[in-house]
Amino acid sequence: MFKEFIARDSTKKLIYFSVLVLLLYSLRSIFDLVLLTFLFSYFIDNVKEFIVVKLNKFIKISPQLITFIIYILITLLLVFVSVKYIPIAINQSITLVEHVSNIQIENSKYIAQILEQIDIEKYIQMSVNNIVTLATHFGKGIFNLFLALILSLFFVLQKDQIKCFMKKFSKSKISPFYEYLSYFGKSFLNSFGKVIQAQIIIALVNTFISLIGLYFIGFKSLIALGFMIFILSLIPVAGVIISLVPLCLMAFEMGGIVKVIYVLVMIAIIHSFESYVLNPKLMSNKTNLPVFFTFVILIISEHFMGAWGLLLGIPIVIFILDMFGVDLSNNSKSVGYLHKKMN
């Protein structure tokens, strides 16, 4: 009886899926690095394939050469942004601190009475600890970003060799697990590709609306700012928050707190439009899920996985539905990819 239960295809699916979940859970400490590497590899490989297909109509060109050119351009852009805007952000931060320190405090005797009741040393220590923690996370994030970029470079360059190496597992003792893992990967990439397409459209819309708003607020260097906003918009929610820091610092230098308020209001409106209108609608159209379910999935996945959940939540749900043969296509006669392949 037990052997028959284990031999069932649905039981094997559940076991292999559980092993995969445990494997991913064991990598939770480097989850950001894994996801960034996957995201860079997927995005750059598709850009490379698109360019190669278009250029091959006129001239034969090496895919490896295109890959190197793409990575060189990305590196140059990162260096340009670092050299041009990080010093500006530092100077504007210093200006902001000096501005706050020069504010004349009225009714100082009342403020002094209030301050006597507050444990200043405690709050200073907490602030220092928070700054150290923030700096540590920021440094780790920058390190993961560059490491993921390097890893993705090797992956894209050796994609064919990696495929040949992985196929060797199909004739090994763990071939059943490999076959299921291969099907899982194809299903996930199929749904993830749809989500990435939707996210690129969202990033383009966000960039266009943001540039219009920044133009009327009085910002300069809109091309460089537009590139920064587009890249950060590919990271759901977190990208908006990251872009808020340099924009607010630049706005403060331009026109003080009033300009900062303009930027905050603009970002709040754009973020609300993205979260409650654009994101659910585009994800729904790309995945054939009802808008209501798409919205619920985005909320739940963001709750459990943070900002990454907005990118991975829908592919994971579609993958699970497809694994159990739930038809999401407009053609009712079709069946799920994994269900069709493994039954």
C-alpha positions as CSV (number, residue, x, y, z in Angstrom):
1,M,0.0,0.0,0.0
2,F,2.8,2.4,1.0
3,K,4.8,1.5,-2.2
4,E,1.8,2.2,-4.3
5,F,1.3,5.6,-2.6
6,I,5.0,6.5,-3.2
7,A,4.8,5.3,-6.8
8,R,2.0,7.7,-7.7
9,D,2.9,10.5,-9.9
10,S,1.2,13.1,-7.7
11,T,3.2,11.9,-4.7
12,K,6.5,12.2,-6.6
13,K,5.6,15.7,-7.6
14,L,4.9,16.7,-4.0
15,I,8.1,15.0,-2.7
16,Y,10.4,16.6,-5.4
17,F,8.7,20.0,-4.9
18,S,9.2,19.7,-1.1
19,V,12.9,18.9,-1.7
20,L,13.2,21.9,-4.0
21,V,11.5,24.2,-1.3
22,L,13.9,22.9,1.4
23,L,16.9,23.5,-0.9
24,L,15.8,27.1,-1.5
25,Y,15.1,27.6,2.2
26,S,18.6,26.5,3.0
27,L,19.9,29.3,0.7
28,R,17.9,32.0,2.5
29,S,21.0,33.7,3.8
30,I,22.2,34.4,0.3
31,F,18.7,34.7,-1.3
32,D,19.3,38.3,-2.5
33,L,22.4,37.2,-4.3
34,V,20.7,34.2,-5.9
35,L,17.7,36.2,-7.1
36,L,19.9,39.1,-8.4
37,T,22.1,36.7,-10.3
38,F,19.0,35.0,-11.8
39,L,17.4,38.3,-12.6
40,F,20.6,39.7,-14.3
41,S,21.2,36.4,-16.2
42,Y,17.6,36.2,-17.5
43,F,17.3,39.8,-18.5
44,I,20.7,40.2,-20.1
45,D,20.5,36.8,-21.9
46,N,17.1,37.8,-23.5
47,V,18.5,41.2,-24.5
48,K,21.5,39.5,-26.1
49,E,19.3,37.0,-28.0
50,F,17.1,39.9,-29.2
51,I,20.1,41.9,-30.5
52,V,21.8,38.8,-32.1
53,V,18.6,37.9,-34.0
54,K,18.2,41.4,-35.3
55,L,21.8,41.9,-36.3
56,N,22.1,38.4,-38.0
57,K,19.7,39.7,-40.6
58,F,22.4,42.0,-41.8
59,I,25.7,40.6,-40.5
60,K,26.8,37.5,-38.6
61,I,28.1,38.4,-35.2
62,S,29.3,36.5,-32.2
63,P,26.8,36.2,-29.2
64,Q,29.8,36.4,-26.8
65,L,30.9,39.7,-28.3
66,I,27.4,41.1,-27.8
67,T,27.4,39.8,-24.2
68,F,30.7,41.6,-23.5
69,I,29.5,44.8,-25.0
70,I,26.3,44.7,-22.9
71,Y,28.2,44.2,-19.7
72,I,30.8,46.9,-20.6
73,L,28.0,49.3,-21.2
74,I,26.3,48.4,-17.9
75,T,29.7,48.8,-16.0
76,L,30.3,52.2,-17.6
77,L,26.9,53.4,-16.7
78,L,27.3,52.2,-13.1
79,V,30.7,53.9,-12.9
80,F,29.2,57.1,-14.4
81,V,26.4,57.2,-11.9
82,S,28.7,56.5,-9.0
83,V,31.2,59.2,-10.0
84,K,28.7,61.8,-10.9
85,Y,25.8,61.4,-8.4
86,I,27.3,59.8,-5.2
87,P,29.5,62.9,-4.5
88,I,26.5,65.1,-5.2
89,A,24.4,63.0,-2.8
90,I,27.1,63.2,-0.1
91,N,27.5,67.0,-0.5
92,Q,23.8,67.5,-0.4
93,S,23.5,65.3,2.8
94,I,26.2,67.6,4.4
95,T,24.3,70.7,3.3
96,L,21.0,69.2,4.8
97,V,22.7,68.5,8.1
98,E,24.2,72.0,8.2
99,H,20.9,73.6,7.4
100,V,19.1,71.7,10.2
101,S,21.9,72.6,12.7
102,N,21.5,76.3,11.8
103,I,17.8,76.5,12.5
104,Q,17.0,79.0,15.2
105,I,15.0,77.4,18.0
106,E,12.3,79.6,19.6
107,N,11.0,79.1,23.1
108,S,14.2,77.3,24.1
109,K,13.3,77.2,27.8
110,Y,10.2,75.1,27.1
111,I,12.2,72.8,24.8
112,A,14.9,72.5,27.5
113,Q,12.3,71.4,30.0
114,I,11.1,68.7,27.5
115,L,14.7,67.6,26.8
116,E,15.4,67.1,30.5
117,Q,12.7,64.4,30.6
118,I,14.2,62.5,27.6
119,D,17.0,60.0,27.8
120,I,19.2,61.7,25.1
121,E,22.0,59.2,25.3
122,K,19.7,56.3,24.7
123,Y,18.3,57.8,21.5
124,I,21.7,58.8,20.3
125,Q,22.9,55.2,20.8
126,M,19.9,53.9,19.0
127,S,20.5,56.3,16.1
128,V,24.1,55.3,15.9
129,N,23.2,51.6,15.9
130,N,20.6,52.2,13.2
131,I,23.1,54.1,11.0
132,V,25.7,51.3,11.4
133,T,23.0,48.7,10.5
134,L,21.9,50.7,7.5
135,A,25.5,51.2,6.3
136,T,26.1,47.5,6.7
137,H,23.1,46.5,4.7
138,F,23.9,49.1,2.0
139,G,27.4,47.8,1.7
140,K,26.2,44.2,1.5
141,G,23.6,45.2,-1.1
142,I,26.3,46.9,-3.3
143,F,28.6,43.9,-2.9
144,N,25.7,41.5,-3.8
145,L,24.9,43.7,-6.8
146,F,28.4,43.5,-8.3
147,L,28.9,39.9,-7.4
148,A,25.6,39.0,-9.1
149,L,26.6,40.9,-12.2
150,I,29.9,39.0,-12.4
151,L,28.2,35.6,-11.8
152,S,25.6,36.4,-14.4
153,L,28.3,37.3,-16.9
154,F,29.9,33.8,-16.6
155,F,26.5,32.2,-16.7
156,V,25.4,34.0,-19.9
157,L,28.8,33.3,-21.6
158,Q,28.8,29.6,-20.7
159,K,25.0,28.9,-21.0
160,D,25.5,26.2,-23.6
161,Q,28.2,24.5,-21.6
162,I,26.0,24.6,-18.5
163,K,23.1,23.1,-20.4
164,C,25.4,20.2,-21.7
165,F,26.7,19.6,-18.1
166,M,23.2,19.6,-16.6
167,K,21.9,17.1,-19.3
168,K,24.4,14.6,-17.9
169,F,22.2,14.3,-14.8
170,S,19.4,12.9,-17.0
171,K,21.4,9.6,-17.3
172,S,22.5,9.5,-13.6
173,K,20.9,7.9,-10.6
174,I,19.0,11.0,-9.8
175,S,17.5,11.3,-13.3
176,P,13.9,11.3,-12.0
177,F,14.6,14.3,-9.8
178,Y,16.4,16.0,-12.7
179,E,13.5,15.5,-15.0
180,Y,11.0,17.0,-12.6
181,L,13.4,19.8,-11.8
182,S,13.8,20.5,-15.5
183,Y,10.0,20.7,-15.9
184,F,9.7,22.9,-12.8
185,G,12.3,25.3,-14.2
186,K,10.6,25.5,-17.7
187,S,7.2,26.2,-16.1
188,F,8.7,28.9,-13.8
189,L,10.7,30.6,-16.5
190,N,7.6,30.7,-18.7
191,S,5.5,32.5,-16.1
192,F,8.5,34.6,-14.9
193,G,9.1,35.8,-18.4
194,K,5.5,37.2,-18.5
195,V,6.0,38.9,-15.2
196,I,9.3,40.5,-16.3
197,Q,7.6,41.8,-19.5
198,A,4.9,43.4,-17.4
199,Q,7.5,44.8,-15.0
200,I,9.4,46.4,-17.9
201,I,6.2,48.1,-19.1
202,I,5.6,49.3,-15.6
203,A,9.1,50.7,-15.4
204,L,8.8,52.5,-18.7
205,V,5.5,54.1,-17.6
206,N,6.9,55.0,-14.2
207,T,10.0,56.6,-15.9
208,F,7.9,58.6,-18.4
209,I,5.5,59.9,-15.7
210,S,8.4,60.7,-13.3
211,L,10.4,62.6,-15.9
212,I,7.3,64.8,-16.7
213,G,6.9,65.5,-13.0
214,L,10.6,66.2,-12.5
215,Y,10.7,68.5,-15.5
216,F,7.9,70.7,-14.0
217,I,9.5,70.6,-10.5
218,G,12.7,72.0,-12.2
219,F,15.2,69.1,-12.3
220,K,18.1,69.0,-14.7
221,S,20.0,66.1,-16.2
222,L,16.7,64.3,-17.0
223,I,18.3,61.7,-19.2
224,A,20.6,60.4,-16.5
225,L,17.8,60.6,-13.9
226,G,15.5,58.7,-16.3
227,F,18.0,55.9,-16.7
228,M,18.3,55.6,-12.9
229,I,14.5,55.6,-12.4
230,F,14.0,53.0,-15.1
231,I,16.6,50.6,-13.6
232,L,15.3,51.0,-10.1
233,S,11.7,50.6,-11.3
234,L,12.6,47.1,-12.3
235,I,12.9,46.3,-8.6
236,P,9.3,46.4,-7.2
237,V,8.6,48.9,-4.4
238,A,12.2,48.9,-3.1
239,G,13.3,50.6,-6.3
240,V,10.9,53.5,-5.6
241,I,12.3,53.9,-2.1
242,I,15.9,53.8,-3.3
243,S,15.3,56.4,-6.0
244,L,13.6,58.6,-3.4
245,V,16.8,59.4,-1.5
246,P,18.8,61.1,-4.3
247,L,15.7,62.8,-5.7
248,C,14.9,64.3,-2.3
249,L,18.5,65.4,-1.7
250,M,18.6,67.1,-5.1
251,A,15.2,68.7,-4.5
252,F,16.3,70.1,-1.2
253,E,19.4,71.7,-2.7
254,M,17.2,73.2,-5.5
255,G,14.4,74.7,-3.4
256,G,14.4,73.6,0.2
257,I,11.7,71.6,1.9
258,V,9.0,72.8,-0.5
259,K,10.7,71.0,-3.5
260,V,11.1,67.9,-1.3
261,I,7.4,67.9,-0.6
262,Y,6.7,68.1,-4.3
263,V,8.9,65.1,-5.0
264,L,7.3,63.1,-2.1
265,V,3.8,63.8,-3.4
266,M,4.8,62.9,-7.0
267,I,6.4,59.6,-5.9
268,A,3.4,58.8,-3.6
269,I,1.0,59.3,-6.6
270,I,3.2,57.2,-9.0
271,H,3.7,54.4,-6.4
272,S,-0.1,54.2,-5.7
273,F,-0.9,54.1,-9.4
274,E,1.7,51.4,-9.9
275,S,0.6,49.3,-6.9
276,Y,-3.2,49.5,-7.2
277,V,-3.8,50.0,-10.9
278,L,-0.9,49.2,-13.3
279,N,0.7,46.2,-11.5
280,P,-2.5,44.1,-11.0
281,K,-3.9,45.0,-14.4
282,L,-0.8,44.1,-16.4
283,M,0.0,41.0,-14.4
284,S,-3.6,39.9,-14.9
285,N,-3.4,40.4,-18.7
286,K,-0.1,38.6,-19.0
287,T,-1.0,35.6,-16.9
288,N,-4.8,35.2,-17.6
289,L,-5.5,35.5,-13.9
290,P,-8.4,37.6,-12.7
291,V,-7.4,41.0,-11.5
292,F,-8.8,40.2,-8.0
293,F,-6.6,37.1,-7.6
294,T,-3.6,38.9,-9.0
295,F,-4.0,41.6,-6.5
296,V,-4.4,39.1,-3.6
297,I,-1.3,37.2,-4.7
298,L,0.8,40.3,-4.9
299,I,-0.3,41.4,-1.4
300,I,0.3,37.9,0.2
301,S,3.6,37.3,-1.6
302,E,4.9,40.8,-0.6
303,H,3.9,40.1,3.0
304,F,5.9,36.8,3.1
305,M,8.8,37.6,0.7
306,G,9.1,41.3,0.8
307,A,9.7,43.3,-2.4
308,W,11.0,40.2,-4.2
309,G,7.5,38.7,-3.7
310,L,6.1,41.2,-6.2
311,L,8.3,39.6,-8.8
312,L,8.3,36.0,-7.7
313,G,4.8,35.6,-6.2
314,I,2.8,35.2,-9.4
315,P,5.3,32.9,-11.2
316,I,5.3,30.6,-8.1
317,V,1.5,30.5,-8.0
318,I,1.2,29.9,-11.7
319,F,3.9,27.2,-11.4
320,I,2.0,25.4,-8.6
321,L,-1.3,25.6,-10.5
322,D,0.3,24.3,-13.6
323,M,1.9,21.5,-11.7
324,F,-1.5,20.3,-10.7
325,G,-3.0,20.7,-14.1
326,V,-5.0,23.9,-13.6
327,D,-5.7,25.4,-17.0
328,L,-5.1,29.1,-17.2
329,S,-5.2,29.5,-20.9
330,N,-8.2,30.8,-22.9
331,N,-8.4,27.5,-24.6
332,S,-10.3,25.2,-22.2
333,K,-9.1,22.1,-24.1
334,S,-5.5,22.7,-23.1
335,V,-4.0,21.4,-19.9
336,G,-1.1,22.6,-17.7
337,Y,2.4,22.3,-19.0
338,L,3.7,20.1,-16.2
339,H,0.5,18.1,-16.0
340,K,0.6,17.4,-19.7
341,K,4.3,16.5,-19.7
342,M,4.4,14.3,-16.6
343,N,1.1,12.4,-17.0
